[in-house]
Amino acid sequence: MKLKSIEKLTGKIVLKTGLHIGAGSTEIHIGGTDSPVIKHPYTSKPYIPGSSLKGKVRSLLELESGLMGYTNGDVVSEKTLKQIEDDKLKKNCEYIIKLFGSSASEQEESNFGPTRVSFADCYLNTDWLKETEEKKYSFTEIKPENVINRISGTANPRLIERVPAGAKFDFLLTLKVFEEDDHHDLLNFLLKGLKLLEMDAIGGNSSRGYGRFKFEGEVSEKIKNIKVFNME
């Protein structure tokens, strides 16, 4: 395989609702939150891990492609490809493996080469960060929620930390282009995944309205005319 180029796709992620990507906690602090968001260890400012974006885009493409029925709950792999007879499904499966990679156990025998797409961690946009600091706004909010016991009717309150609506993060991904690839179709397949992501959500608790966002900038222009579900 010969690497032809590495393309960049940039833009912004603008939150429309609060975002929660959990950091986990090994300690319980009196008066603290039950579920803090992930933060940079040096700046203590929230960010969006590239792994969260990559995993969600991959799962949405697997769902939209109709490949989930072949995986028994696992990620699409070269093992999945061997089960498929339909040509279109095979092509979608190949695109997913090329873009997102194979499992470690399959890499030595893989015929698809290295992972094409890399998602960078998304840090708070510099201009938004400056404005927020000048106005002395907080970078996170605490949202109280209740879990109701269906029998007793009693509430179990909890405090969820979120990045508030309006926050902006810088978005970047890179795509390796090999001479052997059908680059146009592979790129459009990836863009479809990004459009599905914008239609869905990022982070946890999306069924309760968390994590809605919109893309801005170059990535927004790229996905604007991408069709999904044969309805647009």
C-alpha positions as CSV (number, residue, x, y, z in Angstrom):
1,M,0.0,0.0,0.0
2,K,1.2,3.5,-0.8
3,L,0.1,6.5,1.3
4,K,-1.0,9.3,-1.1
5,S,-1.9,12.1,1.3
6,I,-3.4,12.9,4.6
7,E,-6.5,15.1,4.5
8,K,-7.8,17.3,7.3
9,L,-11.4,18.1,8.1
10,T,-12.0,20.9,10.6
11,G,-14.9,22.9,12.1
12,K,-16.6,23.5,15.4
13,I,-19.0,21.6,17.6
14,V,-21.6,23.9,19.1
15,L,-23.7,22.5,21.9
16,K,-27.5,23.0,21.6
17,T,-28.1,21.2,24.9
18,G,-26.0,20.3,27.9
19,L,-23.3,17.7,27.3
20,H,-22.2,14.9,29.7
21,I,-19.2,12.7,28.9
22,G,-18.5,11.1,32.2
23,A,-15.0,11.0,33.8
24,G,-15.9,8.4,36.5
25,S,-14.9,9.0,40.1
26,T,-13.1,6.9,42.6
27,E,-13.9,9.2,45.5
28,I,-17.1,10.6,47.0
29,H,-17.0,14.2,48.0
30,I,-19.5,15.8,50.3
31,G,-21.4,18.4,48.3
32,G,-19.8,17.2,45.1
33,T,-21.5,15.9,41.9
34,D,-22.5,12.2,41.5
35,S,-21.3,12.2,37.9
36,P,-18.5,14.7,36.8
37,V,-17.6,15.4,33.2
38,I,-14.2,14.5,31.8
39,K,-11.7,17.4,32.1
40,H,-8.1,18.0,31.0
41,P,-5.8,17.1,33.8
42,Y,-3.7,20.3,33.5
43,T,-6.4,23.0,32.8
44,S,-9.4,21.3,34.5
45,K,-11.5,22.4,31.5
46,P,-13.9,20.0,29.8
47,Y,-13.2,18.5,26.4
48,I,-14.7,15.9,24.1
49,P,-12.4,12.8,23.7
50,G,-11.8,11.8,20.1
51,S,-12.5,8.2,21.1
52,S,-16.1,9.2,22.0
53,L,-16.7,10.7,18.6
54,K,-15.0,7.8,16.7
55,G,-17.0,5.2,18.6
56,K,-20.3,6.9,18.1
57,V,-19.8,7.6,14.4
58,R,-18.8,3.9,13.9
59,S,-21.8,2.6,15.8
60,L,-24.2,4.9,13.9
61,L,-22.8,3.7,10.5
62,E,-23.1,0.1,11.6
63,L,-26.7,0.7,12.5
64,E,-27.6,2.6,9.4
65,S,-25.9,0.1,7.1
66,G,-27.9,-2.8,8.6
67,L,-24.8,-4.6,9.8
68,M,-25.6,-4.9,13.5
69,G,-27.6,-8.1,12.8
70,Y,-24.4,-9.9,11.8
71,T,-22.3,-8.9,14.8
72,N,-24.0,-10.4,17.8
73,G,-23.3,-7.1,19.6
74,D,-19.7,-6.9,18.7
75,V,-18.2,-4.2,16.4
76,V,-18.1,-4.9,12.7
77,S,-15.0,-6.8,11.7
78,E,-13.5,-9.0,9.0
79,K,-15.2,-11.9,10.7
80,T,-18.5,-10.1,10.0
81,L,-17.5,-9.6,6.3
82,K,-17.2,-13.4,5.8
83,Q,-20.9,-13.8,6.8
84,I,-22.3,-11.4,4.2
85,E,-23.4,-12.2,0.7
86,D,-25.1,-9.0,-0.3
87,D,-22.7,-6.8,-2.3
88,K,-23.9,-3.5,-0.9
89,L,-23.6,-4.7,2.7
90,K,-20.1,-6.1,1.9
91,K,-19.0,-2.7,0.6
92,N,-20.3,-0.9,3.7
93,C,-18.6,-3.4,5.9
94,E,-15.3,-2.9,4.0
95,Y,-15.7,0.9,4.4
96,I,-16.2,0.6,8.1
97,I,-13.1,-1.7,8.5
98,K,-11.0,0.6,6.4
99,L,-12.0,3.8,8.2
100,F,-12.1,2.6,11.8
101,G,-9.8,-0.4,11.8
102,S,-9.9,-4.1,12.7
103,S,-9.6,-5.7,16.2
104,A,-6.1,-6.4,17.5
105,S,-6.6,-10.1,16.9
106,E,-7.3,-9.5,13.2
107,Q,-4.7,-6.9,12.4
108,E,-1.9,-9.3,11.5
109,E,-4.0,-11.1,8.9
110,S,-6.0,-8.0,7.7
111,N,-6.2,-7.2,4.0
112,F,-7.4,-3.7,4.5
113,G,-4.3,-2.0,5.9
114,P,-4.1,0.7,8.7
115,T,-7.0,2.7,10.1
116,R,-7.8,5.6,7.8
117,V,-9.6,8.1,10.1
118,S,-8.3,9.7,13.3
119,F,-10.5,11.9,15.5
120,A,-8.6,14.5,17.6
121,D,-9.7,15.4,21.1
122,C,-11.9,18.5,20.9
123,Y,-10.9,21.3,23.2
124,L,-12.9,24.5,23.9
125,N,-12.7,27.0,21.1
126,T,-10.2,29.8,22.0
127,D,-12.6,32.7,21.2
128,W,-15.4,31.1,23.1
129,L,-13.1,30.3,26.0
130,K,-11.8,33.9,26.1
131,E,-15.4,35.4,26.1
132,T,-16.5,32.9,28.8
133,E,-13.6,33.8,31.0
134,E,-14.1,37.6,30.5
135,K,-17.8,37.2,31.5
136,K,-16.8,35.0,34.4
137,Y,-19.2,32.3,33.3
138,S,-18.8,28.7,34.4
139,F,-17.5,26.0,32.1
140,T,-19.9,23.5,33.5
141,E,-23.3,23.4,35.2
142,I,-24.8,21.0,37.8
143,K,-28.1,19.5,36.8
144,P,-30.2,17.9,39.6
145,E,-32.1,14.8,38.6
146,N,-34.3,12.4,40.4
147,V,-34.8,8.6,40.1
148,I,-38.3,7.7,41.3
149,N,-38.9,4.4,43.0
150,R,-42.0,3.0,41.1
151,I,-43.4,1.2,44.2
152,S,-42.7,3.7,47.1
153,G,-42.8,6.8,45.0
154,T,-39.8,8.2,46.8
155,A,-37.1,10.2,44.9
156,N,-33.4,9.4,44.8
157,P,-31.8,12.8,43.9
158,R,-28.5,12.9,42.0
159,L,-26.4,15.7,40.6
160,I,-25.1,15.5,37.0
161,E,-22.3,17.8,35.8
162,R,-22.7,19.0,32.2
163,V,-21.0,21.4,29.8
164,P,-23.8,24.0,29.1
165,A,-25.5,24.7,25.9
166,G,-23.7,27.3,23.7
167,A,-20.2,25.9,24.4
168,K,-18.0,25.6,21.4
169,F,-15.3,23.0,20.7
170,D,-12.8,22.9,17.9
171,F,-13.2,19.8,15.7
172,L,-10.5,18.0,13.7
173,L,-10.2,14.7,12.0
174,T,-7.6,13.4,9.6
175,L,-8.1,10.9,6.8
176,K,-5.3,8.8,5.3
177,V,-5.6,8.5,1.5
178,F,-4.1,5.4,-0.1
179,E,-3.6,5.0,-3.9
180,E,-5.6,1.7,-3.7
181,D,-8.7,3.3,-2.1
182,D,-11.8,4.5,-3.7
183,H,-11.3,7.7,-1.9
184,H,-14.4,9.6,-3.1
185,D,-16.8,6.9,-1.9
186,L,-14.9,6.3,1.4
187,L,-15.0,10.0,2.2
188,N,-18.7,10.3,1.5
189,F,-19.3,7.3,3.7
190,L,-17.4,9.0,6.5
191,L,-19.3,12.2,5.9
192,K,-22.6,10.3,6.2
193,G,-21.4,9.1,9.6
194,L,-20.8,12.7,10.7
195,K,-24.2,13.8,9.5
196,L,-25.8,10.9,11.5
197,L,-23.9,12.1,14.5
198,E,-25.3,15.6,14.2
199,M,-28.8,14.1,13.8
200,D,-28.3,12.1,17.0
201,A,-26.2,13.2,19.9
202,I,-22.8,12.8,21.6
203,G,-22.1,11.8,25.2
204,G,-24.3,10.1,27.7
205,N,-28.0,10.5,28.6
206,S,-28.9,11.4,25.0
207,S,-32.4,9.9,25.5
208,R,-33.0,12.6,28.1
209,G,-32.0,15.4,25.7
210,Y,-28.3,15.7,26.5
211,G,-25.6,16.1,23.9
212,R,-27.5,17.7,21.0
213,F,-25.2,19.8,18.9
214,K,-24.5,21.3,15.4
215,F,-21.4,21.4,13.3
216,E,-20.1,24.8,12.0
217,G,-17.4,25.6,9.5
218,E,-15.9,23.3,6.9
219,V,-17.4,20.1,8.3
220,S,-20.9,21.6,8.2
221,E,-20.5,22.5,4.5
222,K,-19.2,19.1,3.7
223,I,-22.1,17.2,5.2
224,K,-24.8,19.6,4.0
225,N,-25.6,17.7,0.8
226,I,-25.0,14.2,2.1
227,K,-28.1,12.0,1.9
228,V,-29.0,9.6,4.7
229,F,-32.0,7.1,4.9
230,N,-32.8,8.0,1.3
231,M,-35.1,10.7,2.6
232,E,-33.1,13.9,2.0
